[in-house]
Amino acid sequence: MSTEILIAGGGIGGVATALACARRGITVTVLERAAEFGEVGAGLQIGPNAWRVLRELGVLDGLAGRAVLPSRWALTDITTGEEIFSLPFGEAFEERYGAPYAVMHRGELLTALITACRGTGLVTLVPGKEITEVGQDGESATAHCADGTSLTADALVAADGLRSVIRAQLLDAEPPLLSSYVVYRGPGPRPEGIEDAVMLYVGDGIHYMQYPISGGTMLNRVASFKSTRGEPGTDEWGTPQELTEKFAGAMAYVRQAVAEMDIGKRWPLCDRKPLAGWAQGRITLLGDAAHPMNQYLAQGACQALEDALALGAALAETPGDPAAAFKSYEAARFPRSSAVQELTRFVGDFCHFGGAAALLRDHFLARLSAEDRYAYTDWLYRADGTLPSRALPAHVDLYALRS
């Protein structure tokens, strides 16, 4: 029995899901609220877990010459410039995980996915369709749009992001959890002498990150700090002036890099507590609509890609019964995505330590053996990775601690 799927949201998660379904012979229509398909933002890190998904979806050729394979990931003291920790991304890393670590422009990845979707002949991409409400019965799911039109299919996947309209109707109308950290992103031309590496400079409540993108011609730059002025999201909070003040004690290179960034736009940092119940009959959530997370493990898009592959497989395994497929998909994905959400919060705290806590962190990292360093990434990057133990004891609620 053939199945037709509606997907709400034309970002990386939604389009990847369309491609994963089409690769299984499933017809898909993707509805995007914007006037055209495109990604807002700049750089994106793709761990081996997500690279394997892209390889299976058949989009690596579309990234040739655009994705950069960095030599390593390095943690550096933002004040002194002293290197704290480094994880090499060389041959041993790729052999261990069956894929490299890559960095790229978000828009270039989306373009590769869209091109692959069009090549299947099974995916219809429809921009300018803002979904205001969804409904379902025992045989179909329907998306009602702001322009007065409605579209019906066998099932619907909500990949409509952090502030998902469909999640609010289906599962949880609470707003996302807003962090006190603000983010500024400023990609620009790559200066000479910049290493092909993911460089993270950390300090007490601040960090600066950079890595090359767009075939190495551009440098993605991100500056973030914990704002102490006003409530998160208000005009007084996380201003460019406070950015300059917070980074005044950083090493000269970081100060100069931040000064060269376009700081005309700031991004709040949001996530949610893990919450089961994505699959509701013939409708399910995916990506940020299901499990939004902070940036500290660089796994937001990676987990959406994992979702896409799992959902396509589940639909193919139960043809004609999307409700059963959605339940199977959630059962497979919820434990892992929840672990990534929680560990991401912990890593954010870990990177932003100051004082004695930072000294202890640096002492611990400096004494890790080469094998020990991989032990902390195996659960995330290996194809057969197991779930990690809790980041903190069970009585500690990571989400009760504002980060």
ABEGO torsion letter per residue (X at the ends): XBBBBBBBEABAAAAAAAAAAAAAGBBBBBBBABABBBBBEBBBBBBAAAAAAAAAAGAAAAABGABBBBABBBBBBAAAGBBABBBBABAAAAAAAGBBBBBBBAAAAAAAAAAAAAAAGABBBBBGBBBABBBBBAABBBBBBAAGBBBBBABBBBAAEABBAAAAAAABABBBBBBABBBBBBBBBBBBGBBBBBBBBBBBGBBBBBBBBGGGABBBBBBBBBBABEBBGBAABGBAAAAAAAAAABBAAAAAAAAABBAABBBBBBBBBBBBGABBEABBBBEAAABBBBAAAGAAAAAAAAAAAAAAAAAAABBGBAAAAAAAAAAAAAAAAAAAAAAAAAAAAAAABBEAAAAAAAAAAAABBAAAAAAAAAAAABAABBBBBBABBAABBAAABBX
